[in-house]
Amino acid sequence: MPRRGGGKPHKKQRLIVVTNRLPVSLNTDKKDKDKKSKPKLKISDGGLVSALKNLSHVYHMVWIGWVGSTVDDMAEREWVKSELVKQNCHPVFLPESIAEGYYNGFCNNVLWPLFHYIPVPIEGIRLASKQWGAYCEANALFGKTVMEVWKEGDVVWVHDYHLMLLPSILRSAQPKMTIGFFSHVPFPSSEIYRILPVRKEILEGVLSSTLVGFHTHDYVRHFVSTCVRALGTSAVEKGVRHRDRVTKIAAFPIGITPEKFLKCLETESVKARLQELKSLYRGQKMILGVDRLDYIKGLPLKLKAMERFFADNSEWVGKVVLLQIAVPSRGAVDEYKKLKRQTHEMVGRINGQFGSFETGVPVHYLDKAVPFDQLCALYRFADALLVTSVRDGMNLVAYEYIVCQREKHGVLILSEFAGAAQSLGAGCVQVNPWNVNECAQAIKYALEMKDEEKERFHTYAFDHVMTHDTQTWAKEFLSSLMRNDEEEASEKVTPRHKHLSIPVQLSITQVVKEFKAASQRLVIYGVHGTLSHTTRQEGILTGGYGYLQIAESVQKNVMTLAADPQTILVLISNSSRAMMAKAFGKTKAWLGAENGFFLSKPSEFYVENQGEEQQGITIVGSRRWEYTQENLDLSWKRNVMEVFEYFRERTPQSFIRNLETSVEWHYHDVPDKVFAKMQANELVGHLRSGPLLNTNTEINDTDSIVRIRHLGVSKGAGAVDIIEEIQMALEDSNTPI
């Protein structure tokens, strides 16, 4: 996050927030055919606006988005634009033909169902090819508007599945732009996502971001896995490496603004409505449902669960009602019309079967939204909230209910397929909405739950909602976005190694000149790729495999350099002790095997017959070896070897290199390079989610080698350890450094 300095007033950084829709509504009078009256603009105060409101002291907010309706008249466009700019909003004007194919077409008919695990039908796939063109054009128009507004130093935050191509458009225009992308919907498993014909284009668009955020770790895992399988990218610690850049991928669970609800509960209108509800539902308990009328919300499953509950628990008939608010959405779409008819039929059947003149009907169903104060009153009054989403990015209705239940401690019955279940799991009754019996039992359990358990559930959930609000979500995302990669890396380096930096490359002439002028020289060589290359001896798959091929002239020069009394020569390799001893055992060089974890000093620095075993010194080949680190936990190797062996058997001409501190799977000899990379990506993904989970290891997939080693065992760290050993050894022998 930008920092405030002393002295001069802090200049706020600009944050460009790009959303499908601007936080305003544009209403035109359809009856005014002559367009004599101006459109009406109304600023929204919900969603992202409230989330970012408390950051206005740090950022200057600029909003970019579609106005939501077609504005063809150029004079009207200019008026709308001028009015919106006053509110720090910059409109994107989409022609009707593009808007229809982009929003109602590709976004809502393809991406929305697919991201919620609903496969797109064949007819939808056929139409998707046409709608894809509109999606591309719309994203390009958004990109054009952003570039008209953007200035160097601005931060761009792109939101949701409508604009998944926008990051790549912006990155192409400004390679150094800071771009954040946040998805407010689930991201499906790779098996579902790969149905999408334009899967690569969408992923590459998003991966042009600096940071990609999702609501839950499940969505992060699915996205990374999909990138690996669909693009052949590499999964790294921070996210995904694709082409020449690493995109950070992380989970940032969104919240609500609790104060808004708590403040509303204290109003007279809510208090009056509560008294009405108490009178209306006297002697009855209420289960509340608040959903958009959408197939992802699982309304038919909710009604089936209530029907089963009443059938199995006749004693509760007449004593409990379900008040379901179903806010209409996309009413002109056939699928939603069908869903509406289905829910109405189910409500009628349940009320007909379990209703009576004496007790009324058990399901009260509203096909409309309710005013905010009345909604808060219902949240406060209801004994339980029932959420049966079949897929839901987060479901903030659960959060809203929890906040309003501070005194009553109502029970939240929450679908395990809602993103909120990962955050509120310990404070709710989780259900599988597809299991009707389980849902019915959960309803009974919630209604009969003891007060002590209700309070325990609610305390956990309430504390989480209060401390994970929208402002916290926005701050955490933007802080992660603004954090410099170099600063992040330096935080993970041990203090002993913090002084290391990448030196400027010198010219050969300058190196030779300084070498001749120096009275004492320290020369460090990495062996592989510098002095030699490795070949494999067929069939040998253990630590002693292969040979270091060193040209005779190179061998001679190494011997000469090591024998120079003014030169200290260090040779570091990821090779085994045996291989290093065989190749350089006769030189006076300091040797570092397995990236410097094992050290062999020249013979004059060892004292004969001084209990070498007690000092941790062993003889391998013609050299004495000692450890540079102690107490290394290598228990992970056994499980890793099993996985490596599995992939070796299924990948022709791949092989394993099993060293003492690391394990490598080599696939550079595999003829089919695409298949080899797919296998490597699959291998890395399996290791990250299984054998290496919660281990102190790191995975490196470069040069067609998947290498697993203990965290901190590297040539850089090994070089530091060896230099310290050299300094101590020379001090003991009174040799000037």
N, C-alpha and C positions, 0 to 999 in steps of 0.2 A: 504494500500500500504506500502511496506517496507520504513522505514525512514532512512534518512542519519544522521549519528552521526558525532560529531567532532573528531579530533585527527586522528586515523588510517583511511585509505581509507575504504570506505563502500564496503563490499562484496556483490555483486549482488546476489539476489535470483534467482534460476532457475525456469523458467516457461516452462513446457512441454505442447506444443500445439499439440493436436491430431486431425487430420482431415482425412477424407476419402482419399483425395489425397494430396500428398506433394506439396509444392509450386514450383515444378520443373516439367519439361516435359522430358520424357525419350523416345528418338526416336531411333529405331533400323532399320537397313537397311534390309528390307524383301528379297531383291534380293541377299543378302550376305548369301548364304546357308551354307558356311563353317565357318561363324561367325569370319572372319579374322579382321573385323573392330570393334572398340569398339562402344557401344551405345553413343548417344549424349545427354548431359544433358544441360537443359536450365532453369535458375532460373526465376521464375515469380516475378513480382513486383506489383501485384494487390491484391485486396481482403484483406485477413487478414494480409498479409505481410506489406502492407502500413498502416493498422490500428495499428499494433504493433510496427512499426518502431520507433516511437517517445518514446517508453517505453524502449528502449534498454539501457538507462542510469540507469534504475531501475532493470530490469530483464535481465538475461542471457537466451535468447530464444533457446529452443530446439524443433525441429519439428519432429513429427512422423506421417507417413501416407503411404498409398499404392502408388507404383510407377506408377500405371495405366496400366501396361502391364505385361505379364507373362515373368519371367526370370527363365528358367529351368536350364540352365547351371550353375554349382556351381562356376566355375572360374569367369564367368561373374557377378554372384551375388556378389562375394567378391570384384570385381572391382567397381561395382556400389555402394556397401555399403561404401567402403573406400573413394570414391569420394564425396558421399553425406555427410559423417561425417565431411568432411572439411567445409561443408556449414551448420553445426549444424543440419543436417537432418538424421533421422534414418528410413530406409525403412521397410515396411511390405511387404513381398513377399507372394502373394496369388496364390495357384495352380489354373490353368485355370478352373477346375471343380467347385471350390469354388467361384472364382471370378464371374463366369457367374451367378450362383444361388444367390449369395449375392448382386451383384450390379445391373446387368440387370434384375435379378429375383425379389427378395423380396423388395429391395430398390425402384426400379423404377416401378415395376408392381403392388406392393401392397401398400407400405407406401406412396409413392409420390402421387398417385391418391387419396388415402383415406384421407390424410392430406389436400388435396385440395377439399374435399367434393364430390369426385367422387367415388361412391360405387364400390367395386371390384366385377366383374361378377363371376358367379358360377364357371366357368372354371378357373378363376384366383385364387379363394379360393382353388380349388382342387390342383393347382400347388403350392400354397403358402405353403402347408405342406412340400413339398420337398425343396422348396427354403428357408424355415425357418431353416432347418438344416444347410444350407450353411451360412446363416446369423449368426447363433450361432457360427459356426466354425471360420468365419472371425473375429467376435468380440473377440473370444478367442485368435486368433493370434495377434490382435492388443494389447490385454491385456498382452500377453507374451512379446512383444517388449517393452511396457511401463515399465514393471517390470524389464526388463534388463537394462533400462536406469535410472529409478527412484532412487533417493537417499533421505534419510530422510531430510525433510524440503522443498522438491520440491513441487511446486504447479502444478496441472494437470488441463488443460482446454480442455474438449472434445467438439467437434462440430458436430452438426446436426444429422439427423434421421438415418444416416448410422450406427451410433455407440451408439444406445440407450441401449444396454446391457452392454457396457463397464464400466460404473460407478459401477455396482454391482460386476463385475469381479474384479475390482481394490479394492473395499471396502472389499471384502472377503479376498484378499491377504494382504491388509494393512488397518485395521480398522480406523486408525487415519489420513489417507491421506486426504489432502485438494483437493476436486474435484469440478470443475465447469463444468456445461453442458449448452450449448446454442443451441437453435433450430432456424435455419434460415428459417424455413417454418411455415405456419400456424399450429395451433393445433385446430382440429375441435370440435364441440360440442359433448357431450357424446353420443347422439343418433347416430351419425355417427361413432365415434370411436369404440363403443361397437360391431360393426360388426366384428371387427378383432378377429379371433379365439385365438390369443396369446396376447390378450389385457393386461392381468395381468402381464405377463412376461415382456412386454415392459415397463409398468408403474413402476414396481418394480425395473427394471434396472435403470431407470432415477432417481427414488427417493433415490437411494444410493448416489447421489451427495450431496455436501454441499450446493450448490446454483444452481438453475435451472433458466435460463433466456429465455425470449421470446421477440419478437419485440413489442407487444402491450398488453395492459391490457385485451383485449378481449381474446387473446390466454391464458393468465394467468388464467382468470376466467374459461375458458373451461377446462384447464388442471386440476385445483383444483376440479372442479365439477366432472370431469371424475374419478379422484382418489377416491373421496368420493363415487360415485355410483358403480364403478367397483371393488374397493378394500375394501370398508368399512372403509376408513381412516377418520381421523378427520381434518376438516379445521380449522386452527388456524390463528392468526393474521399475522404471518410471511409466512405462506404457508401451509404445510401439515404435520401432525403427522402420521407416519406409523411405527408400531412396536415400537422400542425403540429410535427412532430418529425423529427430526423435520428437514425437508428440506425446506429451504427458496425458495420461488417462486416469481419472480419479473419481471417487464418489463424493457427492455433496448433497446430502438429504435436505430437501427444502422444508420449510415450516410455514407457520402462519404468523399473523400479528395478534398475539393474545390480548393485548391491551384494548384493541378495538371491540372484542367480544365482552371482556370484563366491564368495560365502560358502559356498553349497551345494556348489560344486565341490571345496571343501577338506575336505568331510566324508568319513568312512571308508566310509559306505554308497555314495557315488558312486565312490570309488576302487576299491572291491570290484566294483561293477557294471561299471566300465570293464575290469577284468581279465577278467570273464566275457565281455564283448562281444568283446574281442580274441581270446579263445579260440574263441568261437562263429563269428566271421566271419573267421577266419584265412585270409589269401590273397585276401580279397574287399574291395571298396570298398562303402561304404554311401551311398545317397541317402536322405535322410530327408524324410518329409512329415508335417506335424502340422496337422490341420484339423478344424473341426467338420463333421459330415456335413450340409452345406448346399449347395444348388444354386449359390450364389454363389462357392463355393470351387473350382469347376472340377475336381472329382475325375475325372470321365470324360475330360476333356481331358488331365489328367496321365497317366492310364493309357494313353490313345491315344499320347501322346508316348513313353512307355516302350516300348510295343509297337513303334512305328516305329523307335526307337533300336535295339532288339534285332534287328529285321528287317534294318536297314541295317548293323549292326556286329556280325556274328556272333562276332567275336573277343572281344567283351565278355561274351557269354553265359556264365554261371557265374562271372564275375569281379566282378560288381556286382549288388547287390540293392537294391530299393526297399522300405524299411520305412515303411508308411503307417499312421499313427494317425488313425482317423476317430472323433472323439468324438461319440456319439449326441446328437441334438437333435430335439425335436418328433416323436418316433417314432410318435405316433398320427395324424399328418397324412398324407393319401394321397400328396402329392407327395414327401414324405420317405421313405415306404415304397417308392415307385417308384425313387427315387434309390438307396436301399440295395440293392434287387434288381439294379439296373443295374450298380453298382460290383462287387457280388459276382460277377455273371456275367462281367464283364470281367476281374476278377482270375483267375477260374477258367480263362478262355480263354487268357490270357497264360501262366499257370503250366503249363497243359496243352501249350502250343505250345513253350515255351522251357525248361521244367523237365526234370530227369532225376534218376535215382537217385544218380548220382555227384556232381552239383553242387547238387542241391536245387532249390527253386523260386525264381524271380527276384523275386517280389513277396510280401512278408510283410505281411499286412493285419490290423490290430487294430480291432475294433469296440468300443473302450472307451477311457476315459482311463487314463493311467498316473500313478503317484505322482510328486510333484514331483522327488524326488531321482533317480528313474530317467529322468525326462525330461531333466534336466540332464546325466546321463551320456550319453544318446543325442545330445543337442546337441553334447557334447564329442567324441564318437566319430565322428560322421557326416562323410563327406568332402564332402558337398554337401547343401544344403537346397533342395527344389524347391517353389516356390509358384506355382500356376497360377490364382489367383482371377480370375473374370471381372469382378467388381467387389468392392472391399473398401475400407471406410472408411480403414483404415490397415494392418492386419496386423502385429501386434506380435510374432508368432512369428519374423519375420525379424530383429527386434532381439534377441530372446532367443538365437537361434542365433549371431549375431555376437558377443555378449558371451562366450558359452561357447567360442568358437573362438580365444581370445586366443593360444594356443600353436600350434595345428595349422593355422590359417588356411584353414579350409574355405571352399568357394565358395558364395555365395548366388545361386541362379537365381530371379529375381523377376519376376512378372507386371507389365507396365507399367500394368495396371489396378488395382493395389493402391496405396493412398495412400502407402505407404512408399517407392514407387519415386521419388517426387519428392524424398525426403530422402536415400535411399541409392543413387541412380542411378549415382554415380561409383564405388561400392564393390560393385557386383554385376553379374551378367550379366542384362540385361533381355530379356524375351521377350513376344511376343504369344501367349497360350495358345491362341488359335484357329488359329494357324499351327502345325500339328502338326510339319511338317518343320523349322521354325525351332527349336521346342522340343527336338526330337530332336538337332539339331546342337548346341544349347546344352549339352545333357547331356554329349555327347562332348567338347565344348570344355572344360567344367568339369573333367571327369575327367582330361583330358590337359594341363591348364594347368600351366605351369612355376611353381616355387616363388616366384621373384621376383615374378611377376605376382600370384600368390595373396596374397603379403604386401602388395603395393601396394594391391590391392583391399580387403583386410581392414583395413589401417591407416586408410584413409579412413573406412570404415564404422564401425569400432570407436570412433574419435575422435568421430564424430558421435553415436553412441548414448550414449557416456559423458557428453557435454556437453549432451545434449538429453533429460534424463530426465523422469520424471513430475513431480518437484518443480519443475523449471524451467518445464515447461508450465503448471502451476497458478499459479506466481508471475507469469509473463508475462500470463496471462489476467486474473488479479485486479488486477495493476498497471494494465493497460489499462482495466479496468472502473472502477477507482477514480479514474483520472486525470480531473481536472476539465476540461471542454471549454474553458473560458476559459484555463486554463493551457496546454493544447495549442495553442490559437490564438496565445497570446502568444509561444510558442517559435518560431513561424514568422514573426513580425513582425521586420523588420530593426531593429537597435538604434536607428536614427535615428527610427523611428516608434513606439517602445515607449511613449512618453509619451501617445500618443493614447488618448482614452476617449470614450465616448458621453456628451455633456452632458445634464444634466437639462433637460427642456423648460420654457421660460419662458412666462409669460403675456404677452399683447400689451401690456398696460398697463405691465408692468415693462420690457419691451424698449424701448418708446417713451421711458420715463422715463430709462433709462440712456443711450439714444442721444443725447438732448438734453443730458444732463449731461457727456458725454464730450468732451474737447478733441481727441482723435484717434481715429478709428473705422476698423475694418477689417470690411468686410461682404463675405461670400462667398455667392454664389448658385449653386445648381445650376440650369441653364437649363431642361432638360426637366421638365415637370410642375410647375415653379415659375413661370417667366416665360412659357412657351410650350408648345405641343405640335407634334409633327411630322406633316406629311402627305406622302403619296407622290405623286410625279409618275409617272404610268403609263409603264412601259417602261424607265425609267432605273434600272439596278441597280448603279451604281458609287458611289464616294465622294461625288459631288456630288448624290446623289438628294435629292429632297424639299425642303421649305421649312420654316423656323421661323416659325410663325404667332404673331405677337406683337401683342397689342391696342395700339391707338394710345396709350391712356392709360398702359399699362405701359411702352411705348417712351419716352414723355415723362418718366415718373418715373425710369427708368434713366438717361437723359441728365442729368437734374437732380442725381441722387445722385452720378453720376460726376464732375460738374463742381464739387461741393462741395470746397473745399480742405481741409476737416477730415476728409474721408472718402476712404478707399481702397476702391474697389469691384473685386471679383474675380468674374468670370463663368466658370464651368467647365461644360463640356458634353462629351458623347461625340461631338458632331458634328465634321465636318471643319473644317480651317482656312478653306476657302473659304466654308462656310456661316456660320461664326462671324464672319468678316470682313464678309460681306454683311449680317448682322443687326446687328452692334454695332461695325462698323469706325469709325464717326464718334464713338463715345463715348470718354471718357478712362479707360475701365475697363481693368484687366488681364484679358486673355482667356486661357483655357486650353482648347485644342481637344484632342479625342481623350483625354478624361479627364486633361488636364493634361500630356500628353506633349509637346505643343507650347505654347509660351508667347509671348504678344505683350504687350509692355509699352506703356504710353502713349508717344506720340511723343517727349516731352521727355526720356525716359531713353535715347534713342539719339542717338549723335553722328554727324553726316553725314560721308560719304566716309572712313570708317575701315576700309575693306576688309571689308565685311560678309560676303562669301562666305568669307573666311578665318576669320571668327569663327563660322561656321556659321549665319549669319542669311540667311533667304530672304524674298522678298516674295510673299505670296499675297493676292489681293484688294487691299484698301487698307491692309494692315497688314504690319509686319515680324514674322517668326516665328523662334524659336530652339528648340533641343531642351532638355528638362530632364534627359534621360538619354542616355547614349551607348552605342554598340556593342550595340544591340538586335538579337538574332538573330531574323529574321522568315522564315527559310527554310521554316518549316512552312506558310506561307500557301498556297502553290501546291497542295499536296496537299489541304488543307482546302477550298479553293475547288472542287476536282474533286468532293469528296463533297457539298458544299453544292449544287452544280449538279445532281448526280444526284437529290437529294431535292427540289429546286425543280421539276424537270421532272415529278416524280411526285406533287406536292402542289399542286393547283390554288390559285391566288391567294396562294401564298407567294412571297417574294422575298428577294434577297440584298443586303446592304449591305457593300460592300468598302471599308474605310477603310485608312489607311496602317499602323496598328498593330493593327488588330483586324478580324475578319470576323463578320458577323451574318446569321443566317437568321431571317426574320420569318414567323410563321405565324398572326398574330392576325386576318387577314382570311379565313382558310380557313373556309368555311361549316360543315363537319362538324368540330366541336371535338374529338370523341373520336378521329377518324381523325388530326387534326392532332397531338394529343398523342402518339399512338402513333408517328407518323412522327418527332416530335421525340425521343422516347425511343430509337427505333431509331438515329437519327442520332448521338445522344450516345454510345450504346454502341459504335457503329462507330468513332467518333473516338477513344474511350478505348483501344480495343484495337488500333488501327491507326495512322493518321497522327499522332496526338498522343502515342503511346507514347514515353516517355523524352524528351519535350520540355519546355521551361521555360514551360509555358502553363497557363492555367486555363479551365475551361468553366463558363459561367453560363447556366442555363435558367430565366429568370423573365419574367413579363409577356409570354408567348408569343413570346419572342426567345431563340434559342440564340446566345450570344455567346462567341467564342473570342478571347482576348487574351493578350498576354505577361504572365507572372506578375509582379506588382508594379505594373502599369500600371492604376491605379484612381483614382477621384476623390479618395479619401482621401490616397493617396500623392502625387497631383498637387497637392493643396492644400498639403501640407507643403513640397513643392519650391517652389511659387510663393511661399509665405510667406517662405521663406529668401531667395529672390530679391528680394522686397520689402525685407526687412531690410537686405540688402547694398546695394541701390540707394539706400535712404534714408540709410544711413550715408555713402555716397560723396557724396551731395548735401547732407550736413550738415542733413538734415531730421529733426526730432525724431520719435521713434517713440512 
